[in-house]
Amino acid sequence: MKYAAMPVMDNEPDARPPWRALVDPDGPWVWLLFLPFYAFPWIFDVPGTFALLASAAGITVFLALYLIAGKTPNPSPIPLLGIIAVAVALAPVGGNWSVIAVYAAAMSGEIRPARKGIALIATVCGAIAITGLAIGHHVIWWGPAVLLSAMVGGSNISAAALKDKNAQLLQAQDEVRMLSRMAERERIGRDLHDLLGRTLTLIVVKADLAERLSTRDSDAAIQEVRELRDAAREALRDVRDALSGTREESFAHEIGAARAMLDSAGIAYHVEGNPSGVPPELAGVLGMALREAVTNVVRHAEASKCTLAITGQSGEVWVEVADNGRGGSFREGGGLSGMRTRLVAAGGSVDVRSSPEGTRLVARAPVS
């Protein structure tokens, strides 16, 4: 006999027909089909009026306790102890009283923690054996009930443990999905910050330049507006790729974009090292670091010169961005924090040193 409490659905009516609830193998009603075995001894010995009345009263109490215990997946030991007491009280009446005790053992397997259920199953087995010996019943009448109580109770303890493990697994899967969604939102947020930060800065710089040139050199102003349009289109493409997670650019492309931004801002620049030497697996994380660093130079440094250096040292690739801007006090914002998160995830690091003579940022990532 396997007992399982009926599931409780909060604020949701049971859409099943009433007859389905009566035969649900996970519900308490179906296991009452074994209850008629209580009357098995009466096939050989017709009961008297007292035996019938006492049995009816005892079974009524048993049913009440059974349904009370079946309302929750983790039944209280109190109604189960009551069921054991009913079984013991009906022992002298002449019915197969041990059947009722087996119900208590079966439901005990649902109790958590398992040690409490084991203790209650042992209590059921002991009560059956002691009662059978006390009233002089042959062991053939109560011995199988002891064995069945131990087997069914132990089986239900294992089933309850498996159910708990499955519930924990489902909870862990939900947590993994939640963390995955959070990580994806953070990735999209970091990518959009880096992409739009540089592109919008470039658009502002070119718009200002086009405004200044409009009164002196209309052809140059028109060229700046065209480049501004191209930058906006590229930004739109980058945003789409970032949202879909398919954005892939070479490090040489990022160097070219950095040159264009510095040139538009009127900042002299010098590139040291070979951009194509950056491994493809590091192009993304180091390219984003370069993008954020150059954007900060244009937006905040008030620099006139900037140096971009790419070097390989001790199994690492270093990208250095140094300027001669105002430097001084330095506060880490969201862009640098996102840069640091990416580099740490790749096994690298970022170091920023700022002084009145300028700011130097070094991003490092190991070569796999």
ChimeraX attribute file (.defattr): number of C-alpha atoms within 10 A of each C-alpha:
attribute: neighborCount
match mode: 1-to-1
recipient: residues
	/A:1	17
	/A:2	21
	/A:3	28
	/A:4	24
	/A:5	20
	/A:6	17
	/A:7	11
	/A:8	12
	/A:9	8
	/A:10	6
	/A:11	6
	/A:12	7
	/A:13	8
	/A:14	10
	/A:15	7
	/A:16	8
	/A:17	8
	/A:18	9
	/A:19	8
	/A:20	11
	/A:21	16
	/A:22	14
	/A:23	14
	/A:24	14
	/A:25	16
	/A:26	15
	/A:27	19
	/A:28	22
	/A:29	18
	/A:30	14
	/A:31	18
	/A:32	13
	/A:33	9
	/A:34	12
	/A:35	15
	/A:36	10
	/A:37	15
	/A:38	17
	/A:39	17
	/A:40	13
	/A:41	15
	/A:42	14
	/A:43	8
	/A:44	7
	/A:45	10
	/A:46	12
	/A:47	15
	/A:48	11
	/A:49	9
	/A:50	10
	/A:51	16
	/A:52	16
	/A:53	12
	/A:54	14
	/A:55	23
	/A:56	12
	/A:57	13
	/A:58	19
	/A:59	20
	/A:60	13
	/A:61	14
	/A:62	24
	/A:63	14
	/A:64	13
	/A:65	19
	/A:66	23
	/A:67	14
	/A:68	14
	/A:69	23
	/A:70	22
	/A:71	17
	/A:72	16
	/A:73	18
	/A:74	19
	/A:75	21
	/A:76	18
	/A:77	17
	/A:78	10
	/A:79	19
	/A:80	25
	/A:81	19
	/A:82	17
	/A:83	28
	/A:84	25
	/A:85	17
	/A:86	22
	/A:87	29
	/A:88	20
	/A:89	15
	/A:90	20
	/A:91	19
	/A:92	16
	/A:93	17
	/A:94	20
	/A:95	21
	/A:96	23
	/A:97	30
	/A:98	29
	/A:99	23
	/A:100	27
	/A:101	28
	/A:102	27
	/A:103	27
	/A:104	29
	/A:105	35
	/A:106	27
	/A:107	31
	/A:108	33
	/A:109	32
	/A:110	30
	/A:111	21
	/A:112	18
	/A:113	13
	/A:114	17
	/A:115	12
	/A:116	15
	/A:117	25
	/A:118	20
	/A:119	11
	/A:120	23
	/A:121	27
	/A:122	18
	/A:123	16
	/A:124	31
	/A:125	23
	/A:126	13
	/A:127	19
	/A:128	26
	/A:129	18
	/A:130	14
	/A:131	18
	/A:132	22
	/A:133	13
	/A:134	10
	/A:135	10
	/A:136	10
	/A:137	16
	/A:138	10
	/A:139	13
	/A:140	9
	/A:141	14
	/A:142	22
	/A:143	17
	/A:144	13
	/A:145	24
	/A:146	24
	/A:147	13
	/A:148	18
	/A:149	27
	/A:150	21
	/A:151	16
	/A:152	22
	/A:153	30
	/A:154	22
	/A:155	18
	/A:156	24
	/A:157	25
	/A:158	15
	/A:159	17
	/A:160	22
	/A:161	17
	/A:162	12
	/A:163	12
	/A:164	13
	/A:165	12
	/A:166	12
	/A:167	12
	/A:168	12
	/A:169	12
	/A:170	12
	/A:171	12
	/A:172	12
	/A:173	12
	/A:174	12
	/A:175	12
	/A:176	12
	/A:177	12
	/A:178	12
	/A:179	12
	/A:180	12
	/A:181	12
	/A:182	12
	/A:183	12
	/A:184	14
	/A:185	13
	/A:186	13
	/A:187	17
	/A:188	17
	/A:189	15
	/A:190	21
	/A:191	23
	/A:192	18
	/A:193	16
	/A:194	23
	/A:195	21
	/A:196	17
	/A:197	18
	/A:198	24
	/A:199	24
	/A:200	16
	/A:201	17
	/A:202	26
	/A:203	23
	/A:204	14
	/A:205	21
	/A:206	24
	/A:207	17
	/A:208	16
	/A:209	18
	/A:210	22
	/A:211	16
	/A:212	13
	/A:213	16
	/A:214	15
	/A:215	9
	/A:216	10
	/A:217	11
	/A:218	14
	/A:219	12
	/A:220	14
	/A:221	21
	/A:222	15
	/A:223	13
	/A:224	23
	/A:225	18
	/A:226	14
	/A:227	16
	/A:228	21
	/A:229	14
	/A:230	13
	/A:231	18
	/A:232	17
	/A:233	13
	/A:234	14
	/A:235	20
	/A:236	15
	/A:237	12
	/A:238	21
	/A:239	18
	/A:240	14
	/A:241	14
	/A:242	19
	/A:243	16
	/A:244	10
	/A:245	13
	/A:246	10
	/A:247	14
	/A:248	12
	/A:249	13
	/A:250	17
	/A:251	24
	/A:252	16
	/A:253	14
	/A:254	20
	/A:255	19
	/A:256	11
	/A:257	19
	/A:258	23
	/A:259	19
	/A:260	13
	/A:261	23
	/A:262	21
	/A:263	12
	/A:264	18
	/A:265	22
	/A:266	15
	/A:267	17
	/A:268	15
	/A:269	16
	/A:270	10
	/A:271	15
	/A:272	12
	/A:273	13
	/A:274	12
	/A:275	21
	/A:276	14
	/A:277	14
	/A:278	23
	/A:279	15
	/A:280	13
	/A:281	12
	/A:282	19
	/A:283	21
	/A:284	18
	/A:285	23
	/A:286	26
	/A:287	22
	/A:288	22
	/A:289	29
	/A:290	26
	/A:291	23
	/A:292	21
	/A:293	26
	/A:294	27
	/A:295	24
	/A:296	17
	/A:297	25
	/A:298	24
	/A:299	15
	/A:300	12
	/A:301	18
	/A:302	17
	/A:303	22
	/A:304	16
	/A:305	17
	/A:306	23
	/A:307	16
	/A:308	22
	/A:309	17
	/A:310	19
	/A:311	16
	/A:312	16
	/A:313	10
	/A:314	7
	/A:315	10
	/A:316	16
	/A:317	21
	/A:318	21
	/A:319	24
	/A:320	23
	/A:321	22
	/A:322	23
	/A:323	26
	/A:324	19
	/A:325	21
	/A:326	16
	/A:327	20
	/A:328	13
	/A:329	9
	/A:330	11
	/A:331	6
	/A:332	8
	/A:333	8
	/A:334	11
	/A:335	21
	/A:336	19
	/A:337	13
	/A:338	21
	/A:339	24
	/A:340	19
	/A:341	17
	/A:342	22
	/A:343	22
	/A:344	14
	/A:345	11
	/A:346	18
	/A:347	13
	/A:348	20
	/A:349	18
	/A:350	21
	/A:351	11
	/A:352	15
	/A:353	14
	/A:354	18
	/A:355	14
	/A:356	11
	/A:357	13
	/A:358	20
	/A:359	23
	/A:360	19
	/A:361	19
	/A:362	19
	/A:363	25
	/A:364	25
	/A:365	23
	/A:366	17
	/A:367	17
	/A:368	10
